[in-house]
Amino acid sequence: MNGLMMNYQLTLPAILRRAEQLYPHKELVTRLPDRSIHRYAYADFVSRAKKLAVALKGLDIESGERVATLCWNHHQHLEAYFGVPAAGAVLHTLNLRLHPDELSYIVNHAGDQALIVDEALLPLYEHFADEVNLKHVIVVSESGAAPILGTHTSYEELLEGADTGEFSYPELDEEQAAAMCYTSGTTGRPKGVVYSHRALALHSLGLLTADGYAISEADVTLQVVPMFHVNAWGIPFAAALTGAKQVFPGPYLDPASLLELLEAERVTFTGAVPTIWFGILQVLDTNPDAYDLSSLRDIRVGGSAAPEGMIRGLQQRHGLRISHGWGMTETSPVATVTPLPSELREAPEDERYRYQAKQGLPMPFVEIRIRGEEGISPWDGESMGELEIRGAWIAGAYYESPESSEKFTEDGWLRTGDISTIDQHGYMEIKDRTKDLIKSGGEWISSVELENALMAHPAVAEAAVIAVPHPKWQERPLAVVVPKEGASATQEELISYLKPRFPKWSLPDAVEFIEEIPKTSVGKFKKSKLRERFAQRAPAGG
């Protein structure tokens, strides 16, 4: 016997229609390239998203075809987030920090038919333009005006020529593709992940839950996470679903610019990778009274593990609540969050901070498990193994990549490549990536735990720990440290700082001081570059 409920399709146009009906008066704010502020209402946004959908069909973009974006965070990019899927096409956000060779590979592999590109990013596009075969290049001008662009199409002219009267909300199948992103390609070629309307709609609902991001109509969100990176963590979709005011920083992601927007727009919710919050913490520590951030109720951090010291610094010194999450391109991306368990809310402060530094509980309709050398591991907080995941918004395959089937188990779980533990409360903690875990004399050493401890030292701005070859122990940990400006520490001081928290055999043999740690296109430490740099370093220690 089947249920007798309506077959209501979960799609992005349904979110757009809700925004139009319930929140037409709510505001969207963008910092433009000239640093001026552009404001308009959800009613304007919906109208322009509809015009984009109509215009794309007028350009003969057919259902299922891919429309790429090469843009910073702004209101036009939000229009593409909804206008492209409303045309029945697939939104494909391109990472503007990638090398042109990688971008051309991704555009060709995805089969992109059109590109929406910021005027300021045209030089980047021109580096790979001859390597791709796009039908249309649509340029978002810096001034918002319609420039003369030769063979290119002006975004504003395209919208001006479209009639919203020709738009009707499409009756899409919720399993139809809505968007796609490519993995960072840290292990081989980037792989395409294709998100269905259903997955993005359910992911948005998950972010609205109290134990998720708890985004509501009363919130003001600042979109720091790049909109080219894994659907901007899904925040634009979720904010539109609930009618939250949205603020976009444009290309200005430096601490001072972000702090100005946080204060001026009375932002209540935001999120970003740890490197952003390290920069903000340093500014606040230097001048703690410079900004009024009293409106900010919640900061989310993801992309890589946030050190407990950073969490403590923001919370204890500046009253800013920060909590962890975890996800991947393959998980849409938010898969786990860190609400403090009710039984721990009266626990000692150190234990509460320890939980805040974990990656947390799986979201509703997401399941996790750990697979060790002897099979599925118990949830005891000690047993380590590779994290496996399945759920309503987890990828089940890669786009046109049959060779990647080894990323999935025989019973259909995604192998994440993260070495983790799960404790008795169900809290997951990333110990390392499989490629970054250090095996020394038969013992596994977590580079992440050492890094987080080092970055709690008052003289350390950033720290990465890598494996270097050792003739006796196979591998030994080497710490690579960027000192804070105006501060210093010796190798001996830093290793002594770690001694109370780690067994002797897991301590770094040495510390190298450098000016900057190389990072990936999404702000994670690029340890492969450090391993190359220090591969021939003479072994130290015993």
ZADOBA-480920 format. One record per residue (C-alpha): residue in one letter; y, x, z. Coordinates in nm, 4 decimals, always signed. Example, Ala and Ser with C-alpha at 12.3 -4.5 7.8 and 13.67 -1.06 7.14 Angstrom:
! ZADOBA-480920
[a [-0.4500 +1.2300 +0.7800]];
[s [-0.1060 +1.3670 +0.7140]];
END
This chain:
! ZADOBA-480920
[m [+0.0000 +0.0000 +0.0000]];
[n [+0.3411 +0.1377 -0.0980]];
[g [+0.6722 +0.0789 +0.0725]];
[l [+0.9181 -0.1672 -0.0729]];
[m [+1.2347 +0.0459 -0.0602]];
[m [+1.4775 +0.0906 -0.3486]];
[n [+1.4184 +0.3897 -0.5725]];
[y [+1.7670 +0.5359 -0.5078]];
[q [+1.8050 +0.8703 -0.6812]];
[l [+1.9473 +1.1574 -0.4769]];
[t [+2.1926 +1.3221 -0.7162]];
[l [+2.5241 +1.5091 -0.7170]];
[p [+2.7036 +1.2281 -0.9079]];
[a [+2.6145 +1.0010 -0.6142]];
[i [+2.8045 +1.2431 -0.3867]];
[l [+3.0985 +1.2417 -0.6298]];
[r [+3.1053 +0.8606 -0.6346]];
[r [+3.1033 +0.8491 -0.2543]];
[a [+3.3968 +1.0928 -0.2393]];
[e [+3.5869 +0.8761 -0.4873]];
[q [+3.5231 +0.5534 -0.2985]];
[l [+3.5650 +0.6669 +0.0632]];
[y [+3.7799 +0.9804 +0.0714]];
[p [+4.0343 +0.9668 -0.2150]];
[h [+4.3183 +1.0579 +0.0232]];
[k [+4.1566 +1.3696 +0.1718]];
[e [+4.3017 +1.7073 +0.0763]];
[l [+4.1794 +2.0114 -0.1170]];
[v [+4.3752 +2.3363 -0.0836]];
[t [+4.3605 +2.6526 -0.2978]];
[r [+4.5375 +2.9852 -0.2655]];
[l [+4.6330 +3.0753 -0.6217]];
[p [+4.6355 +3.4297 -0.7659]];
[d [+5.0131 +3.4539 -0.7035]];
[r [+4.9373 +3.3659 -0.3368]];
[s [+5.1086 +3.0266 -0.3614]];
[i [+4.9243 +2.7202 -0.2290]];
[h [+4.7975 +2.4415 -0.4530]];
[r [+4.7221 +2.1039 -0.2937]];
[y [+4.5738 +1.7889 -0.4348]];
[a [+4.3616 +1.4970 -0.3165]];
[y [+3.9953 +1.4133 -0.3609]];
[a [+4.1074 +1.1382 -0.6021]];
[d [+4.2554 +1.4062 -0.8288]];
[f [+3.9491 +1.6243 -0.7914]];
[v [+3.7137 +1.3404 -0.8872]];
[s [+3.9272 +1.2496 -1.1882]];
[r [+3.9275 +1.6089 -1.3125]];
[a [+3.5517 +1.6498 -1.2520]];
[k [+3.4961 +1.3375 -1.4628]];
[k [+3.7213 +1.4785 -1.7377]];
[l [+3.5233 +1.8020 -1.7350]];
[a [+3.1989 +1.6072 -1.7771]];
[v [+3.3458 +1.4141 -2.0698]];
[a [+3.4883 +1.7303 -2.2258]];
[l [+3.1594 +1.9187 -2.2040]];
[k [+2.9828 +1.6385 -2.3866]];
[g [+3.2591 +1.6557 -2.6463]];
[l [+3.1689 +2.0234 -2.6918]];
[d [+2.8098 +1.9144 -2.7657]];
[i [+2.6734 +2.0480 -2.4374]];
[e [+2.3493 +1.8554 -2.4114]];
[s [+2.1525 +1.7402 -2.1085]];
[g [+1.9748 +2.0319 -1.9422]];
[e [+2.1820 +2.3026 -2.1109]];
[r [+2.3334 +2.5685 -1.8892]];
[v [+2.7072 +2.6081 -1.8307]];
[a [+2.7940 +2.9336 -1.6563]];
[t [+3.0913 +3.0050 -1.4334]];
[l [+3.2546 +3.3423 -1.3698]];
[c [+3.5130 +3.2400 -1.1122]];
[w [+3.6547 +3.2995 -0.7676]];
[n [+3.6731 +3.0257 -0.5025]];
[h [+3.9202 +2.7596 -0.6135]];
[h [+3.9524 +2.3897 -0.6895]];
[q [+3.8625 +2.4300 -1.0570]];
[h [+3.5348 +2.5889 -0.9532]];
[l [+3.4693 +2.2884 -0.7284]];
[e [+3.5368 +2.0630 -1.0281]];
[a [+3.2678 +2.2532 -1.2174]];
[y [+3.0286 +2.2171 -0.9201]];
[f [+3.0299 +1.8421 -0.9860]];
[g [+3.1563 +1.7993 -1.3426]];
[v [+2.8846 +2.0124 -1.5035]];
[p [+2.5920 +1.8293 -1.3347]];
[a [+2.7663 +1.4942 -1.3980]];
[a [+2.7445 +1.5777 -1.7691]];
[g [+2.3704 +1.6178 -1.7263]];
[a [+2.4061 +1.9946 -1.7723]];
[v [+2.3081 +2.2737 -1.5322]];
[l [+2.5707 +2.4700 -1.3371]];
[h [+2.4949 +2.8445 -1.3482]];
[t [+2.7220 +3.0518 -1.1229]];
[l [+2.7484 +3.4192 -1.2219]];
[n [+2.8050 +3.6898 -0.9632]];
[l [+3.1294 +3.8588 -1.0668]];
[r [+3.0380 +4.1716 -0.8691]];
[l [+2.7413 +4.2550 -1.0901]];
[h [+2.7397 +4.5231 -1.3577]];
[p [+2.8069 +4.3914 -1.7116]];
[d [+2.4537 +4.4925 -1.8152]];
[e [+2.3083 +4.2734 -1.5417]];
[l [+2.5395 +3.9861 -1.6339]];
[s [+2.4415 +3.9990 -1.9999]];
[y [+2.0715 +3.9988 -1.9050]];
[i [+2.1204 +3.6979 -1.6759]];
[v [+2.3283 +3.4996 -1.9294]];
[n [+2.0701 +3.5608 -2.2013]];
[h [+1.7712 +3.4901 -1.9795]];
[a [+1.9252 +3.1642 -1.8580]];
[g [+2.0208 +3.0634 -2.2108]];
[d [+2.3785 +2.9799 -2.1131]];
[q [+2.5654 +2.7818 -2.3804]];
[a [+2.9167 +2.7861 -2.2331]];
[l [+3.1154 +2.9935 -1.9853]];
[i [+3.4011 +2.8875 -1.7583]];
[v [+3.5857 +3.2077 -1.6649]];
[d [+3.8965 +3.2982 -1.4669]];
[e [+4.1710 +3.4547 -1.6778]];
[a [+4.1758 +3.7542 -1.4437]];
[l [+3.8028 +3.8061 -1.5058]];
[l [+3.8258 +3.8083 -1.8856]];
[p [+3.8122 +4.1927 -1.8898]];
[l [+3.4777 +4.1738 -1.7092]];
[y [+3.3476 +3.9184 -1.9585]];
[e [+3.4686 +4.1291 -2.2505]];
[h [+3.2456 +4.4146 -2.1290]];
[f [+2.9362 +4.2085 -2.2149]];
[a [+3.0720 +3.9527 -2.4635]];
[d [+2.9058 +4.1226 -2.7622]];
[e [+2.5672 +4.1109 -2.5866]];
[v [+2.5552 +3.7326 -2.5364]];
[n [+2.5657 +3.4300 -2.7636]];
[l [+2.7864 +3.1646 -2.6036]];
[k [+2.9031 +2.8579 -2.7945]];
[h [+3.2177 +2.8153 -2.5837]];
[v [+3.4343 +3.0269 -2.3514]];
[i [+3.6639 +2.8149 -2.1350]];
[v [+3.9409 +3.0012 -1.9522]];
[v [+4.0957 +2.8979 -1.6200]];
[s [+4.4480 +3.0410 -1.6369]];
[e [+4.6156 +3.1985 -1.3356]];
[s [+4.9268 +2.9839 -1.3669]];
[g [+4.7363 +2.6603 -1.4207]];
[a [+4.9130 +2.6257 -1.7553]];
[a [+4.7368 +2.6151 -2.0907]];
[p [+4.7682 +2.9608 -2.2490]];
[i [+4.7124 +3.0489 -2.6162]];
[l [+4.3754 +3.2198 -2.6083]];
[g [+4.2668 +3.2614 -2.9688]];
[t [+3.8986 +3.1745 -2.9949]];
[h [+3.8844 +3.0784 -2.6266]];
[t [+3.9424 +2.7282 -2.4935]];
[s [+4.1951 +2.6556 -2.2203]];
[y [+4.0414 +2.4777 -1.9234]];
[e [+4.3575 +2.2724 -1.8700]];
[e [+4.3853 +2.1770 -2.2377]];
[l [+4.0195 +2.0782 -2.2335]];
[l [+4.0783 +1.8420 -1.9406]];
[e [+4.4024 +1.7056 -2.0866]];
[g [+4.2147 +1.6041 -2.3981]];
[a [+3.9443 +1.4172 -2.2056]];
[d [+3.9625 +1.0478 -2.1131]];
[t [+3.8129 +0.9356 -1.7810]];
[g [+3.7636 +0.5968 -1.9424]];
[e [+3.4793 +0.7541 -2.1378]];
[f [+3.3044 +0.8590 -1.8167]];
[s [+3.0323 +0.6560 -1.6545]];
[y [+2.8219 +0.7738 -1.3649]];
[p [+2.4949 +0.8912 -1.5196]];
[e [+2.1582 +0.7582 -1.4099]];
[l [+1.9920 +1.0940 -1.3596]];
[d [+1.6429 +1.1666 -1.2364]];
[e [+1.6751 +1.3366 -0.8990]];
[e [+1.4196 +1.5975 -1.0052]];
[q [+1.6428 +1.6991 -1.2964]];
[a [+1.7967 +2.0471 -1.2779]];
[a [+2.1506 +2.0500 -1.1362]];
[a [+2.2261 +2.4184 -1.0786]];
[m [+2.0762 +2.7635 -1.0963]];
[c [+2.1373 +3.1050 -0.9455]];
[y [+1.9745 +3.4426 -0.9899]];
[t [+1.8394 +3.6638 -0.7143]];
[s [+2.0105 +3.9951 -0.6481]];
[g [+1.7371 +4.1864 -0.8271]];
[t [+1.6858 +4.4419 -0.5484]];
[t [+1.3194 +4.4703 -0.6505]];
[g [+1.3138 +4.4545 -1.0310]];
[r [+1.4993 +4.2217 -1.2650]];
[p [+1.6959 +3.9282 -1.1158]];
[k [+1.4942 +3.6058 -1.1097]];
[g [+1.6297 +3.2593 -1.1827]];
[v [+1.6076 +2.9821 -0.9233]];
[v [+1.6650 +2.6292 -1.0534]];
[y [+1.7851 +2.3666 -0.8032]];
[s [+1.7137 +1.9981 -0.8534]];
[h [+1.9650 +1.7250 -0.7712]];
[r [+1.7256 +1.6068 -0.4986]];
[a [+1.7059 +1.9506 -0.3356]];
[l [+2.0860 +1.9918 -0.3246]];
[a [+2.1376 +1.6373 -0.1924]];
[l [+1.8817 +1.6844 +0.0858]];
[h [+2.0198 +2.0304 +0.1662]];
[s [+2.3669 +1.8734 +0.1988]];
[l [+2.2348 +1.6118 +0.4399]];
[g [+2.0710 +1.8891 +0.6403]];
[l [+2.4039 +2.0694 +0.6765]];
[l [+2.5626 +1.7523 +0.8160]];
[t [+2.3122 +1.7226 +1.1024]];
[a [+2.4247 +1.8077 +1.4550]];
[d [+2.1847 +2.1028 +1.4750]];
[g [+2.2724 +2.2103 +1.1200]];
[y [+2.6370 +2.2830 +1.0397]];
[a [+2.7545 +1.9509 +1.1867]];
[i [+3.0183 +1.9163 +0.9123]];
[s [+3.1982 +1.5814 +0.9387]];
[e [+3.4935 +1.3958 +0.7874]];
[a [+3.7155 +1.5361 +1.0622]];
[d [+3.6449 +1.8964 +0.9635]];
[v [+3.8546 +2.1419 +0.7656]];
[t [+3.6290 +2.3943 +0.5923]];
[l [+3.7389 +2.7351 +0.4661]];
[q [+3.5131 +2.8422 +0.1791]];
[v [+3.4818 +3.2161 +0.2392]];
[v [+3.1272 +3.2450 +0.1010]];
[p [+3.1707 +3.3153 -0.2717]];
[m [+3.1064 +3.0089 -0.4845]];
[f [+2.9063 +3.2354 -0.7164]];
[h [+2.6648 +3.3144 -0.4323]];
[v [+2.3795 +3.0665 -0.3712]];
[n [+2.5870 +2.7494 -0.4092]];
[a [+2.8400 +2.8823 -0.1556]];
[w [+2.5713 +2.8102 +0.1071]];
[g [+2.5909 +2.4453 -0.0020]];
[i [+2.9123 +2.3915 +0.1943]];
[p [+3.1181 +2.2440 -0.0956]];
[f [+2.8487 +1.9819 -0.1638]];
[a [+2.8140 +1.8934 +0.2048]];
[a [+3.1918 +1.8787 +0.2611]];
[a [+3.2357 +1.6460 -0.0373]];
[l [+2.9527 +1.4259 +0.0876]];
[t [+3.1280 +1.3696 +0.4202]];
[g [+3.4904 +1.3907 +0.3011]];
[a [+3.5908 +1.7048 +0.4881]];
[k [+3.9128 +1.8772 +0.3851]];
[q [+3.8276 +2.1906 +0.1869]];
[v [+4.0289 +2.5132 +0.1683]];
[f [+3.9633 +2.7792 -0.0985]];
[p [+4.1000 +3.1352 -0.0600]];
[g [+4.0980 +3.2293 -0.4280]];
[p [+4.0428 +3.6036 -0.4751]];
[y [+4.1902 +3.6963 -0.1349]];
[l [+3.9072 +3.7696 +0.1093]];
[d [+4.0770 +4.0406 +0.3152]];
[p [+4.0988 +3.9739 +0.6929]];
[a [+4.4755 +3.9122 +0.7006]];
[s [+4.4653 +3.6571 +0.4168]];
[l [+4.1718 +3.4719 +0.5706]];
[l [+4.3314 +3.4692 +0.9149]];
[e [+4.6524 +3.3267 +0.7675]];
[l [+4.4612 +3.0376 +0.6110]];
[l [+4.2530 +2.9783 +0.9235]];
[e [+4.5723 +2.9370 +1.1226]];
[a [+4.7938 +2.7577 +0.8680]];
[e [+4.5373 +2.4972 +0.7580]];
[r [+4.3927 +2.4447 +1.1082]];
[v [+4.0434 +2.5253 +0.9849]];
[t [+3.7598 +2.3978 +1.2037]];
[f [+3.4532 +2.5377 +1.0249]];
[t [+3.3822 +2.8440 +0.8151]];
[g [+3.1094 +3.0938 +0.7382]];
[a [+3.0627 +3.4361 +0.5806]];
[v [+2.8524 +3.7505 +0.5798]];
[p [+2.8809 +3.9906 +0.8781]];
[t [+3.1067 +4.2389 +0.6958]];
[i [+3.3802 +3.9734 +0.6755]];
[w [+3.3595 +3.9058 +1.0490]];
[f [+3.3560 +4.2768 +1.1334]];
[g [+3.6890 +4.3091 +0.9526]];
[i [+3.8359 +4.0049 +1.1256]];
[l [+3.7148 +4.1248 +1.4658]];
[q [+3.8881 +4.4593 +1.4153]];
[v [+4.2176 +4.2864 +1.3274]];
[l [+4.1926 +4.0543 +1.6282]];
[d [+4.1048 +4.3403 +1.8616]];
[t [+4.4116 +4.5297 +1.7424]];
[n [+4.6450 +4.2324 +1.7878]];
[p [+4.4704 +3.9500 +1.9757]];
[d [+4.7779 +3.7251 +1.9949]];
[a [+4.8763 +3.7424 +1.6277]];
[y [+4.6904 +3.4270 +1.5174]];
[d [+4.6312 +3.0835 +1.6665]];
[l [+4.2666 +3.0070 +1.5916]];
[s [+4.2271 +2.7338 +1.8524]];
[s [+4.1228 +2.4778 +1.5882]];
[l [+3.8157 +2.6795 +1.4842]];
[r [+3.5097 +2.5115 +1.6377]];
[d [+3.2310 +2.6999 +1.4617]];
[i [+3.1728 +3.0171 +1.2627]];
[r [+2.8472 +3.0663 +1.0747]];
[v [+2.7152 +3.4048 +0.9727]];
[g [+2.4358 +3.4847 +0.7315]];
[g [+2.3372 +3.7096 +0.4443]];
[s [+2.2201 +3.9781 +0.6842]];
[a [+2.1632 +4.0039 +1.0572]];
[a [+2.4773 +3.9819 +1.2711]];
[p [+2.4742 +4.2304 +1.5584]];
[e [+2.4805 +4.0850 +1.9057]];
[g [+2.7779 +4.3095 +1.9826]];
[m [+2.9836 +4.1427 +1.7101]];
[i [+2.8860 +3.7963 +1.8329]];
[r [+2.9841 +3.8922 +2.1868]];
[g [+3.3120 +4.0460 +2.0718]];
[l [+3.4277 +3.7375 +1.8842]];
[q [+3.3201 +3.5008 +2.1595]];
[q [+3.4121 +3.6913 +2.4748]];
[r [+3.7356 +3.8541 +2.3608]];
[h [+3.8680 +3.5846 +2.1277]];
[g [+3.6953 +3.2606 +2.2233]];
[l [+3.5365 +3.2157 +1.8783]];
[r [+3.1897 +3.0619 +1.8700]];
[i [+2.9670 +3.2270 +1.6113]];
[s [+2.6078 +3.1421 +1.5306]];
[h [+2.3418 +3.2680 +1.2976]];
[g [+2.1521 +3.1245 +1.0083]];
[w [+1.9139 +3.2535 +0.7473]];
[g [+1.8273 +3.1776 +0.3903]];
[m [+1.7706 +3.3135 +0.0414]];
[t [+1.8587 +3.2262 -0.3144]];
[e [+1.5170 +3.0603 -0.3207]];
[t [+1.5999 +2.8359 -0.0213]];
[s [+1.9171 +2.6692 -0.1595]];
[p [+2.0027 +2.8675 +0.0723]];
[v [+2.0193 +2.7499 +0.4370]];
[a [+1.6689 +2.7417 +0.5838]];
[t [+1.7157 +2.8198 +0.9540]];
[v [+1.9992 +2.7661 +1.2042]];
[t [+2.0548 +2.8579 +1.5679]];
[p [+2.1313 +2.5661 +1.7977]];
[l [+2.0763 +2.6824 +2.1537]];
[p [+1.7687 +2.5070 +2.2998]];
[s [+1.8650 +2.2596 +2.5729]];
[e [+1.6411 +2.4344 +2.8235]];
[l [+1.8341 +2.7590 +2.7689]];
[r [+2.1872 +2.6252 +2.8026]];
[e [+2.1951 +2.7196 +3.1688]];
[a [+2.0112 +3.0472 +3.1134]];
[p [+2.1738 +3.3827 +3.1959]];
[e [+2.4423 +3.4902 +2.9507]];
[d [+2.2403 +3.7829 +2.8123]];
[e [+1.9515 +3.5530 +2.7201]];
[r [+2.1845 +3.3065 +2.5483]];
[y [+2.3408 +3.5818 +2.3388]];
[r [+1.9954 +3.7115 +2.2512]];
[y [+1.9121 +3.3699 +2.1055]];
[q [+2.2434 +3.3504 +1.9194]];
[a [+2.1523 +3.6768 +1.7457]];
[k [+1.8228 +3.5362 +1.6177]];
[q [+1.7978 +3.3592 +1.2828]];
[g [+1.6879 +3.0380 +1.4503]];
[l [+1.4937 +2.7179 +1.3965]];
[p [+1.3858 +2.5810 +1.0582]];
[m [+1.6021 +2.2994 +0.9258]];
[p [+1.4496 +1.9489 +0.9063]];
[f [+1.1863 +1.9256 +0.6298]];
[v [+1.1539 +2.3050 +0.6224]];
[e [+0.8497 +2.4825 +0.7680]];
[i [+0.7953 +2.8495 +0.8472]];
[r [+0.5043 +3.0690 +0.9471]];
[i [+0.4260 +3.4395 +0.9930]];
[r [+0.1436 +3.6151 +0.8132]];
[g [+0.0261 +3.9402 +0.9710]];
[e [-0.2456 +4.1801 +0.8666]];
[e [-0.5118 +3.9515 +1.0146]];
[g [-0.3770 +3.6199 +0.8871]];
[i [-0.1353 +3.3630 +1.0297]];
[s [+0.0242 +3.5015 +1.3470]];
[p [+0.0897 +3.3119 +1.6738]];
[w [+0.4377 +3.2025 +1.7809]];
[d [+0.4686 +3.4433 +2.0713]];
[g [+0.7887 +3.6306 +1.9857]];
[e [+0.5919 +3.9557 +1.9575]];
[s [+0.3529 +3.9267 +1.6627]];
[m [+0.5197 +4.0524 +1.3452]];
[g [+0.4378 +3.9653 +0.9881]];
[e [+0.5862 +3.8478 +0.6616]];
[l [+0.7809 +3.5237 +0.6852]];
[e [+0.6489 +3.2455 +0.4632]];
[i [+0.8319 +2.9186 +0.4027]];
[r [+0.8019 +2.5804 +0.2340]];
[g [+1.0151 +2.2679 +0.2318]];
[a [+1.2202 +2.0064 +0.0521]];
[w [+1.4725 +2.2539 -0.0900]];
[i [+1.2563 +2.5655 -0.1275]];
[a [+1.1822 +2.7036 -0.4741]];
[g [+0.8291 +2.6502 -0.5992]];
[a [+0.8573 +2.8850 -0.8987]];
[y [+1.1053 +3.1084 -1.0829]];
[y [+1.2663 +3.0237 -1.4149]];
[e [+1.0745 +3.1646 -1.7126]];
[s [+0.9114 +3.4254 -1.4892]];
[p [+0.5335 +3.3730 -1.4722]];
[e [+0.4847 +3.7306 -1.3570]];
[s [+0.6494 +3.6348 -1.0250]];
[s [+0.3611 +3.4129 -0.9190]];
[e [+0.2629 +3.6731 -0.6586]];
[k [+0.5703 +3.5630 -0.4612]];
[f [+0.3822 +3.2445 -0.3678]];
[t [+0.0672 +3.2042 -0.1614]];
[e [-0.2412 +3.0234 -0.2872]];
[d [-0.1496 +2.7200 -0.0766]];
[g [+0.2062 +2.7056 -0.2120]];
[w [+0.4259 +2.8839 +0.0460]];
[l [+0.7043 +3.1228 -0.0619]];
[r [+0.6590 +3.4833 +0.0508]];
[t [+1.0063 +3.5904 +0.1608]];
[g [+0.9609 +3.9658 +0.2001]];
[d [+1.1159 +3.9460 +0.5488]];
[i [+0.9218 +4.0877 +0.8440]];
[s [+0.9783 +3.8475 +1.1326]];
[t [+0.8611 +3.7029 +1.4614]];
[i [+0.8638 +3.3423 +1.5830]];
[d [+0.8838 +3.2724 +1.9563]];
[q [+0.7412 +2.9866 +2.1622]];
[h [+1.0569 +2.7792 +2.1038]];
[g [+1.0147 +2.8107 +1.7261]];
[y [+1.3025 +3.0583 +1.6889]];
[m [+1.2567 +3.3007 +1.4033]];
[e [+1.3965 +3.6541 +1.4177]];
[i [+1.4146 +3.8873 +1.1187]];
[k [+1.2921 +4.2326 +1.2111]];
[d [+1.3337 +4.3894 +0.8690]];
[r [+1.2748 +4.3603 +0.4980]];
[t [+0.9318 +4.4821 +0.3944]];
[k [+1.0946 +4.7604 +0.1921]];
[d [+1.3210 +4.8671 +0.4816]];
[l [+1.0668 +4.8694 +0.7652]];
[i [+1.0006 +5.2239 +0.8871]];
[k [+0.6413 +5.3333 +0.9534]];
[s [+0.6298 +5.6394 +1.1735]];
[g [+0.3001 +5.7791 +1.2962]];
[g [+0.1286 +5.4430 +1.2512]];
[e [+0.3995 +5.2521 +1.4407]];
[w [+0.6460 +5.0098 +1.2799]];
[i [+1.0160 +5.0597 +1.3581]];
[s [+1.2727 +4.7859 +1.2876]];
[s [+1.5826 +4.9247 +1.1193]];
[v [+1.7664 +4.5967 +1.1874]];
[e [+1.7233 +4.6213 +1.5661]];
[l [+1.8526 +4.9791 +1.5691]];
[e [+2.1488 +4.8857 +1.3475]];
[n [+2.2477 +4.5911 +1.5631]];
[a [+2.2352 +4.8056 +1.8759]];
[l [+2.4426 +5.0824 +1.7176]];
[m [+2.7077 +4.8378 +1.5967]];
[a [+2.7572 +4.7232 +1.9553]];
[h [+2.8915 +5.0715 +2.0397]];
[p [+3.2723 +5.0632 +2.0671]];
[a [+3.3148 +5.3592 +1.8286]];
[v [+3.0934 +5.2232 +1.5490]];
[a [+3.2289 +5.0089 +1.2655]];
[e [+2.9068 +4.9914 +1.0596]];
[a [+2.5593 +5.1386 +1.0896]];
[a [+2.2553 +5.1447 +0.8652]];
[v [+1.9173 +5.2898 +0.9580]];
[i [+1.6840 +5.4154 +0.6866]];
[a [+1.3496 +5.5896 +0.6607]];
[v [+1.3470 +5.9547 +0.5567]];
[p [+1.0304 +6.1487 +0.4754]];
[h [+0.8670 +6.3506 +0.7539]];
[p [+0.5769 +6.5954 +0.7076]];
[k [+0.4017 +6.4952 +1.0304]];
[w [+0.4985 +6.1343 +1.1018]];
[q [+0.5241 +6.0107 +0.7390]];
[e [+0.8666 +5.8551 +0.7988]];
[r [+1.1341 +5.8864 +1.0636]];
[p [+1.4521 +5.6801 +1.1198]];
[l [+1.7897 +5.8228 +1.0248]];
[a [+2.1074 +5.6466 +1.1389]];
[v [+2.4024 +5.6408 +0.8982]];
[v [+2.7251 +5.5475 +1.0767]];
[v [+3.0817 +5.4619 +0.9794]];
[p [+3.3100 +5.5258 +1.2799]];
[k [+3.5855 +5.2806 +1.3673]];
[e [+3.9317 +5.3904 +1.2677]];
[g [+4.0780 +5.6052 +1.5429]];
[a [+3.7451 +5.6318 +1.7281]];
[s [+3.4716 +5.8922 +1.7355]];
[a [+3.1292 +5.9540 +1.8820]];
[t [+2.8792 +6.2371 +1.8538]];
[q [+2.5198 +6.2139 +1.7416]];
[e [+2.4032 +6.2819 +2.0962]];
[e [+2.6248 +6.0068 +2.2389]];
[l [+2.4916 +5.7448 +2.0006]];
[i [+2.1265 +5.8347 +2.0498]];
[s [+2.1780 +5.8325 +2.4264]];
[y [+2.3384 +5.4889 +2.3913]];
[l [+2.0166 +5.3599 +2.2329]];
[k [+1.7735 +5.5155 +2.4826]];
[p [+1.7781 +5.2366 +2.7464]];
[r [+1.6809 +4.9738 +2.4858]];
[f [+1.4188 +5.1498 +2.2724]];
[p [+1.1049 +5.3591 +2.3221]];
[k [+1.1565 +5.7277 +2.2519]];
[w [+0.9425 +5.7313 +1.9364]];
[s [+1.1602 +5.4661 +1.7688]];
[l [+1.4942 +5.6427 +1.8241]];
[p [+1.6657 +5.7957 +1.5188]];
[d [+1.6049 +6.1651 +1.4827]];
[a [+1.9621 +6.2177 +1.3694]];
[v [+2.2909 +6.0474 +1.2878]];
[e [+2.4885 +6.1033 +0.9692]];
[f [+2.8577 +6.0054 +0.9662]];
[i [+3.0023 +5.8783 +0.6370]];
[e [+3.3201 +5.7004 +0.5268]];
[e [+3.1589 +5.3910 +0.3768]];
[i [+2.8141 +5.2352 +0.3515]];
[p [+2.7362 +5.1198 -0.0035]];
[k [+2.6903 +4.7444 -0.0349]];
[t [+2.5264 +4.5033 -0.2741]];
[s [+2.7152 +4.2438 -0.4760]];
[v [+2.6816 +3.9973 -0.1877]];
[g [+2.7935 +4.2332 +0.0899]];
[k [+2.4587 +4.3540 +0.2234]];
[f [+2.3936 +4.7213 +0.2977]];
[k [+2.2501 +4.8892 -0.0119]];
[k [+1.9951 +5.1040 +0.1657]];
[s [+1.8342 +5.2189 -0.1578]];
[k [+2.1475 +5.4260 -0.2267]];
[l [+2.1343 +5.5766 +0.1211]];
[r [+1.7653 +5.6607 +0.0811]];
[e [+1.8454 +5.8378 -0.2465]];
[r [+2.1325 +6.0259 -0.0865]];
[f [+1.9411 +6.1470 +0.2178]];
[a [+1.5891 +6.1728 +0.0722]];
[q [+1.5918 +6.5534 +0.0776]];
[r [+1.7412 +6.5787 +0.4237]];
[a [+1.5545 +6.8304 +0.6368]];
[p [+1.3419 +6.6521 +0.9011]];
[a [+1.4583 +6.6713 +1.2588]];
[g [+1.3106 +6.5768 +1.5909]];
[g [+0.9501 +6.5849 +1.6939]];
END
